[in-house]
């Protein structure tokens, strides 16, 4: 399995890689005011970043030596607002299909009680 390289975005956003397996990855984040949009909830871009990271890293675990990937398409559905009171959130991604040139993945963003906050899908090009 390919190791996931250090990602500066994880430090910037404050998310942690908490689980990694063949075709799967999970990130965690403790929402804070610094993640808020002007409406007083966590910015959708933060949720999208968590989902994109979980899906991308899930695909990354399937790569052979010398292979890379890039995201071709990202779709995110926001289900519930996220605030500091939501508590720790988890973005769990898994590969749906891994072909020779295309991989697809899905991810769910939940709170620690398993309530769905957002979900997404991604299509990646294998290079």
Helices and strands as residue ranges (DSSP letters): H 8-13, E 16-21, E 24-30, G 33-35, H 44-60, E 69-78, G 84-86, E 88-98, E 102-111, E 116-126
